[in-house]
Amino acid sequence: MLSRGGDRQVRAALRVGADRHLPWAVDARGDVSRLPDPRRPPTFVSAGVSSMNREDSPFEIVRHPLKVRRLVVAHVRELSPRMRRITLGGPELEGFVSLAPEDHVKLLFPAEGQSEPALPIVDERGEIRPPPGARPIARDYTIRARHVDTIDVDFLLHAHGVASSWAARATPGDVLGLAGPRGSRLLRLQPAWQLFVGDETALPEMARRLEETPATVHNFVVALVEDTNDQAAWPELARPGVETRWVHRAEGGGARDVAQRLGDIVRAAELRDPGEGFAWLAGEASETSAVMRVLLRERGFARARIHASGHWKRGVVAHDHHEPLS
């Protein structure tokens, strides 16, 4: 799960970029959103450094064919008062690939007045043609799990936003679209231990990575949630080989206090040799940056041993999670 943005009135005009991208959806700011050129390799960010398949990158990038799918809600499960797992399926899910927990897709939600989203079309040349009429509303999410004929997506329920509102009302039979993932980022090395620091927007991908991690790897997790009610949604954080520290927003002050508490835990933690580990950091951009600075300046981590992503940014609508952290 990535999205935590609100919504504004649609205000963007139809436009075609110099790279021949075509507008196909509306993003959280009301701007026209565009899929990347399918002929161009995807670029990812690790610890604030753009990387593709370079020799010095800890990741290998695997590209996937671009496809837009119409999916149907098969099941809805309440994980906690603020977290809902929605299982999606349908014949168009055939061939869907998600090789890494951090793979992100664009979920396409119905525009106002629609019962299901109008979906863009990828033509035989790999170019995207916008749908007729109202464009769907796009949000970035990660895939919690891939099953034989369904996928799970976890939604954080909050007071605003198209995605959260849709998820709160979703029932079996509802329809939404899915585009991507464009590619998967595979970790080339096998760390002896891992550090995870993240909030609710990052916990689905962290839980999936813990499930896919060999039992011999030790994991230290710092999980930021609202209160104890949210902990029940994540039994993966209590499995053998996982040491978890819970941080509750309800117990502290403002944003600066939360960042300080996360940094203090990482600063004081009994971590193993940073040269043998790997750190996965994700959540609010300033909080994630604060933790990354502690690892780089005080805990001896090299940048190549950190993957950090600002899934959202306080006070910013439609924050780009690819934006490098500092």
Protein Blocks (a to p, Z undefined) as FASTA:
>chain_A
ZZlcdcdddfbdcdddfkopacfbdcfkopacddddfkbccdddeehiacdddfklcbdc
ddddddddddddfbdcdfbfkbccdddedjklgopacfbfklccddddddehiabdcddd
ddfkopacddehjdddddddddfbdcfkbccddddddfedjklmmmmmpcghiacddedj
fbdcddfbdcfbdcddddfklmmmmmmmmmmpcfklccddddddfblmlmmmmmmlmggh
iacddddfklmccfklmmmmmmmmmmmpccddfklgccddedjfklmmmmmmmmmmmnop
afklcccddfbaehiahiafkbccZZ
